[in-house]
Amino acid sequence: MIMLLKSEFQPKLIYSPEYNINFFGVEKLHPFDSCKYGRSWNELFAIYGKQLQSLHILPSRSISHHELSTVHTKSYLELLSSSRYLAQALEMPPLALCPSRLIDKHILNPMRLATMGTLIAAKSAIKNGIGINLSGGYHHASEANGEGFCIYSDIGIAIASLRMEGTIQETDQVVIIDLDAHQGNGLERIFLNDQNVKIFDVYNAEIYPNDGWAKRGIDLDIPLKSGTSDRKYIELLQEYLPSYLDSITPIRLAFYNAGTDIYCKDPLGKLDISAQGVLSRDILVFKTLLELKIPFVMVLSGGYTKDSYLLIANSIRYLIDNTSGIPAP
């Protein structure tokens, strides 16, 4: 076990019960657990009780159309009124038969709220050191395309919004640490020509999306083979992540895409990482960022098992116990 150092950084936890996607059971047509957000929150609340409220920020609104347009094209946002297009992007073919207004209400609006959550988490990280959004990580969405159950580029929008309001400068270094099992092709396309947003991506190269064009946007590329186990995974992360981050400091802000689809039971990630390996990965990332005093945002991204919410809660619990003023239970 890698132990965290105590830090002056204080975590804030951004969550709304409206993150959960419930669409008359239609959401079960996709393997993604669309209610893991609430399950993660409930697990943490069972541990900390009302003390968790001192860390909690409730998003008061969804992301606006204007904020979406800082990254997404007008034609793409208009395309989201097409049920057929949404069915394809969300990987749920039966949705093509549903009125688009119902899809918007029950699926897209929770995603817009979660996108706002990532922006709030980013502002919290700048102010307090750590912002955790109990959703987000839609790393397959690009300027003019949605795919892989990703419609809005929450990280891209957060960076663009922070720049527009002057919270961070165009010249500030921002890093995306993408440890979801899938290549983060949407973000790589968005920031392909942005020299001040660096992407560190560790992913299974034998599965979706295999986006060779987008790979040009990866600053440090670590493709894995299916079946990669704990030892190899953690060794690679230890070898490359600390030195990589240290080489580009000062970093104004980091986004950590903490997908739990690297888990050995995940049907889509096809890696062989144990529950302990997922926790060790997250602790290694936390420790590295804290030691380098880099403010960071954690988003949940992929995770396609019923165990996903427990893996998330375990990692966040470890972070809370080692950085917040809440005493460990």
C-alpha positions, 0 to 999 in steps of 0.5 A, a space after each residue: 500500500 502506498 501511503 499519502 502524505 498529509 496535505 494542506 489541500 482540502 477536498 470538495 465533493 460535487 454531487 447531485 442526486 439528479 446525476 443518476 440516469 433513470 429512463 423507465 429502465 431503458 438505461 439498462 440497455 447499456 452496460 454502464 451503471 448510470 446510477 453509480 453516482 448515487 451509489 457512491 455518494 450513499 456509500 460515502 454517506 454511510 461511512 461519514 454521515 452528516 460530516 460529509 456535508 462539510 465537503 459537499 457542493 450541490 450544483 445549482 444548475 446545469 451547464 448552459 448552452 453558451 458554456 457548451 458552445 465554448 467547445 462544441 460546434 453549433 451544428 453538433 449541438 443542433 444535432 443533439 435534437 435527433 433521436 437517431 443520432 443520440 441513439 448512436 452516440 449513447 450506444 442504445 439503438 432503441 432510443 432512436 424510437 424515443 422522442 428526443 425531448 424525453 432523451 434530453 430530459 432523462 439522459 442529456 440533462 443529467 449529463 449537463 448537470 454533471 458537466 457543470 459539476 466538473 466545472 465546479 470541481 475545477 474551480 474548487 480545485 483552484 481554490 482548495 486544491 482538490 475537486 471531486 465530481 461524482 460523475 463526468 469524465 466524458 472523454 470520447 466527446 469531441 467538438 462535433 461528435 458524441 460517441 461511447 456514451 459521451 455527449 459533452 466534453 466536460 473537461 474541455 468545457 471546464 478548461 475553456 470556461 476557466 480560461 474565458 473568465 480568467 481563472 486560468 490563463 491561456 499560457 498556464 499548463 493544464 494536464 489531463 491524466 486519463 487512466 480510463 481503460 479506453 483511449 480518451 480520443 475526444 479530448 485528444 482531438 479537442 486539444 490536438 493543437 493546444 500546446 498548454 494542455 498535455 495529455 497522459 493516457 494509459 489505455 487498452 490499445 486492443 479495444 475501442 476506440 482505436 483512434 489513430 488520428 487522435 493519438 497525435 494529441 497524446 503527450 505521453 502515450 502508454 498503450 496496454 494489452 488486454 489482460 495487463 495485471 496489477 504489477 505491470 500496470 502499477 510499475 508503468 505508472 510509477 515509472 512514468 507519471 511522477 517524472 512526467 508531471 515533474 518535467 512540465 511543472 509548474 502545472 496550474 491544474 490537473 484533471 484525473 480521469 479515474 475510470 474504474 473499467 480497468 477492473 478485472 471484472 469489467 466486461 469492456 475494459 478487458 484488463 486484469 486489475 484487482 480491486 486493490 490494484 484500482 485503489 493502489 492506482 488512485 493512491 499513486 496518482 493522489 500521492 504524486 499530485 499532492 507531493 508536487 502540489 498540483 491542484 487536481 480534479 477527479 472525475 469518474 469516467 467509465 466503469 461497467 460493473 456493479 462493483 464500480 461504485 464501491 471501487 470509487 467510494 474506496 478511493 475517495 474515502 482514502 483521499 478524504 481520510 488523508 487530506 480532510 479535517 474529517 476524522 477517519 471512522 
